Amino acid sequence: MKLGGRLRALWAYRGFVLGMVARDFRGRYLGSALGVVWAVLNPVAQILIYTLVFSQVMRARLPNVHDPLAYSLYLCAGLLTWNYFVEVLLRGQAVFLEQANMLKKVSFPRVTLPSYVFLSATVNFLIIWGLFLALLLLTGHWPGWVLVALVPVLVIQQMLAVGLGLVLGVTNVFFRDVAQAVGVGLQFWFWLTPIVYPLSTVPEAARDLIRWNPVYPLITSYQRIIVEHQWPVWSDLWPVVLVAVAVAVLSDTAFRYLADAMVDEL
Amino acid sequence: MTGAIAVSHLGKSYRRYARPWHRLGEWASGGRLVWHEGFWALRDVTFRVVSGESVGIVGLNGAGKSTLLKILTGTTQPTEGEIQIGGRVAALLELGTGFHGDFSGRQNVMIAGQLMGLPVRELAALMPEIEAFAEIGGYIDQPIRTYSTGMAVRLAFSVATASRPDVLILDETLSVGDLYFQHKCVRRIKEFQEAGTTILFVSHDPTAVKTLCQRALLLDGGRLIQDGPPDQVLDYYNALIAKREASWAILQSEAVGGRTTTRSGTFEARITEIDLLDANGRPARAFTVGEHGRIKARVQFTSPVVAPTAGILIRDRVGNDVFGTNSFYVAPIVDTYEAGDEMTVEFDVALNLGAGTYTLTVAVHSDATHLANNYDWWDKVIGFQIVPGPEPLFIGSAWLPVRLRVERHDKMVASGHRQVGERS
């Protein structure tokens, strides 16, 4: 099916997609006593640990910043968005296997499955991000108008994550090794992205490597907006846009050619 | 046309890879390398169903029924051939697909209904009827995991059949729930039938097919081998099952070495291999009446032999000759063979025999009979069975295709008294 046809099918099944998102949401928060608190506790624990280890134990400091909270904010800006990126990627990679039974038994637009997990991950991210912004406001770190710049950066990130998630999701059906490889790959990717450390603290040789990382300009933009209250460097973002577009085209092709074969493989 | 189905030369081949990375190799080569083995789950299936017709699909496991249904419902794409279906198709392949135990019956109905392509507004309107049909009362607002199996199935059936489709595909789902609910399901399906829904019904249950369907299709080995009234097709299906079972049992006992054969001859030519195959070339030891069998023998020569003769003989249970012939009469072998040469002979025989057990004898000799030079005579080498097929019942060891014509001759009536249909 062509892209246009798929979008039309997606619109026709919007009720199903939203229903699945709602189900996901309820499943995640309503089943447990503390509900949404768990969704927040997880990143909070991550941030506490990194703050403790890096800023207290290892005495890492952001250059030219003397605010005691600055490192935590820096960490939040990169980590929360990175977590969002990873969640989209991993859920996209797993969704076809998770819903194998549905795919085998019912004829419905397959594009609804990745759509619902991406939407669900987004809802999750917006909750956490909303709380984070509230925290900024309360602690007097509100960045002001530059926050608007988050929108295009998040859009680019989402395009990259959705594209990659879709490619991995489709190929994972044929080669289960993909899921394993992604787990390993993400570890490296995380530490090759300046999320818990500033780029200035790594040696020059490593910096050159990190500059090839397509996520690096995105994360840097969030950090600039949140910590320095500066607009992103737009010229750094263009290469990422190109990569994201290329990945999106690849995912569309993969989906078009392999979606049918995928069902036979499940 | 709404509800009509046209399937022509439909085929589905699944790819089998010996190693996962073989597929990767194929992808990398852009299709120039072929490292997979095609497996045809369905091949050259052609049939038409008119709107409102009810058709049963029967066949042994692995016959291709599920594959056909998957193609008809659109979950999988055919490898070759075409398929046309008019109108909305609903499939009850597996009840409760899309159900999630943590959510209430109502929430699950909404998801499952939308998965079938029903708009939210229509579903909301249908909800009271769905609830009523499922008869689960207040449980509709409880999580599904608290339901009994029967309740979940009732709800699933209720959603799946909430709005009348143009084509309904059923897969043995009728055999779930208690008797009362089964009857209710059958009633609903019959209502659909009467309202003009086309029904495709896959089942192992002959009675269900006979009660619901006007026509049946029999699939075997991925091919459509019978298409006709349910009675006729199901009889054939039963014979097929009986044949498979008998064949399997005999092959099993052969494997453990339970036969007594005698062998004699001068062995200038020696039979090294004998096999009895069905029309598809598979080893078989049971055939339906009139089915084609293939007797295959491999002969190795230890001395030079001019114009050998290969023969077969079929005997009945008590040892009477039923049929025997040899290459001298059928198609003479005129070649000269040297020591070390080999020859394969294949007899294709229509097994027009009555039901019962038979033995096969294979021999190689010179001239018309084995009396001159008997090289190798292998007595009762294979036992096989003939089971009744769809033909009318008969007795005896030969099947003679028979036709009957009956003319009725009423006793003479005086013409003058006959009432003539005239009106004044």
Interface residues (C-beta under 8 A of the other chain):
Chain A: A12 Y13 G15 F16 G19 M20 R23 R26 G27 G31 N101 M102 L103 K104 K105 V106 S107 F108 F174 F175 D177 D260 A261 V263 D264
Chain B: Y14 R15 P20 R23 L24 K70 T73 G74 T75 T76 Q77 V89 A91 L93 E94 T97 G98 H100 D102 F103 Q107 M110 I111 Q114 L115 M116 G117 P119 V120
